[in-house]
Amino acid sequence: MKTSEITGEYIKLDQWLKKEDLASSGGEAHQLIQTGKVLLNGVPVHELRKKLRDQDHVTVMAEEWLIQRVDK
């Protein structure tokens, strides 16, 4: 499992996908989400701007990340 550090209370899913270089644009992020390739805490996500928070688990194309807030 990989770790993804965030600052602030949350990061929006589409922004996070771009931050981690899993999507090069908002359109590509939208396509990943709409095709069911993104899971949040084991549940498929269909909301482009879903908020990811500390300790969330994100799975994208069988790769897992743990979201960790670093500015608590």
Secondary structure, 3 states (H helix, E strand, C coil): CEEEEECCCEEEHHHHHHHCCCCCCHHHHHHHHHCCCEEECCEECCCCCCEEECCCEEEECCEEEEEEECCC
